[in-house]
Amino acid sequence: MIRKLFPRVALLLTLGATAAVIHVSCCNVQPAPEPKVAAVPKPTLMSWRVASAYLEDIFTRIPNSSIDDFRKDTPPEERKLVNSAHGETGVQADNAHVYGEPAPMTTDLMLGRVGASDNDVLYDLGSGRSFFLMQALLTSPIKKAVGVELAHSRAVIAEQARSMMLEQGLMPPGKVLDLREQDMAKTNVEDATIVYMDSVFFTDELLNGVARNLSRAKNMRWIVMITKGMPPNPWFELATTERLKMSWSPKFGSDVLFYKRTTAPAG
Ligand SMILES: C[S@@+](CC[C@H](N)C(=O)[O-])C[C@H]1O[C@@H](n2cnc3c(N)ncnc32)[C@H](O)[C@@H]1O
């Protein structure tokens, strides 16, 4: 009897063992539980309307820091310094110090056109009170913005506004605003990927040097200028022009010029 039953018992035992193995191997392929690492929250980007409201609120609390204040008054020694940075033509023209900004909506459009991303380092050469860069940090994914301004009184106001942004917790985490009181032709631009210049009154004498410096920035993608473009040079060519609103021309706007890199080797 036992002998008769043995093959069946053996078969049942074998099936049982196989099922157990299958069960074990089934359990092994189940996904491992997610490690419990706290997700780093992505900084939330503001709309240009909200960002400019916050920034206007900051500048309202800094005396003599409006666009109109900057247009009315430039200390004579700063005016001289800025204009002489533009060579003999700059001294003669005496207008490189004249102040203006793009409308906040225009800034937003420009950043969209160049596809500003978290890999970009954005420079404003001649950054004034740095409203443009502050707005860019609040509304676009860029992580680093660099402002270069030669007029001391304007550089001081930009620094005050930057401190207020930090105090109010307005600066998005992980983002940097580097402000330099320097001549734009002499500053280090090696990490620049997008450069903006409100260049209406900039001279070719200055821009020739700026173009040469920018040609050495390995990851340069776009140069955005207003009204006055780059003098002819081997490194940057005009890709497109668009008419957009400015603080000084809210109705008719001014030409915004977008330059792309050519394949010419750095100068
Ligand atoms: C028209 S304002 C533009 C301000 C700012 N970029 C914006 O669009 O909001 C030009 C600024 O460039 C500054 N500037 C002119 N030549 C410069 C130079 N060689 N180096 C640094 N800043 C300069 C002027 O003092 C002025 O504040």
The ligand as an ORCA input file, in Angstrom:
! r2SCAN-3c Opt
* xyz 0 1
  C      19.962    101.819    -20.325
  S      20.560    101.353    -18.766
  C      19.924     99.684    -18.644
  C      19.711     99.115    -17.273
  C      19.397     97.632    -17.236
  N      20.282     96.884    -18.087
  C      17.996     97.312    -17.641
  O      17.764     97.082    -18.835
  O      17.101     97.299    -16.816
  C      22.290    101.058    -19.149
  C      23.185    100.979    -17.958
  O      24.490    100.620    -18.403
  C      25.441    101.237    -17.576
  N      26.728    101.239    -18.311
  C      27.038    101.939    -19.424
  N      28.294    101.654    -19.824
  C      28.789    100.749    -18.955
  C      30.036    100.058    -18.857
  N      31.040    100.262    -19.721
  N      30.183     99.149    -17.873
  C      29.188     98.918    -16.987
  N      28.010     99.566    -17.012
  C      27.791    100.475    -17.985
  C      24.844    102.615    -17.330
  O      25.388    103.219    -16.192
  C      23.345    102.252    -17.187
  O      23.017    102.070    -15.843
*
